[in-house]
Amino acid sequence: AESKEPLLSIASKRLVSLDRSSNYIRREFDEFCSLNADWLDSAAVFHCLSNSDDLRGLNWWDWPADLRDRKRSAIQECEARCEEEISEFKALQFLFNRQWMSLRNYANS
């Protein structure tokens, strides 16, 4: 899995950089993000925070209170600072979901 991480990173960055108006997979990605925003947005921010240099290795309940308690201004600051990483995380979730659904449909056929 470790050897695939750079390739997955490249794939997710390419997906995010695609033109929304002329690329169907980018539109699928945007729809996936909209339909799954209830968990995807929080998961992406959590991923970004938990991998940041100052919080890596800490339990979330040991994070600074503003982040631990999800104070809106602290979350917005994280979203702005980690925009690229958040987009990449969402793209990876989308790509995994596409493969999972394909496998599931194959298994159910």
Secondary structure, DSSP 8 states (H G I E B T S, - for coil): -GGGHHHHHHHHHHHHHS-TTT-HHHHHHHHHHHHTHHHHHHHHHHHHHHTSTTTTTS-GGGS-HHHHTT-HHHHHHHHHHTHHHHHHHHHHHHHHHHHHHHHHHHHH-
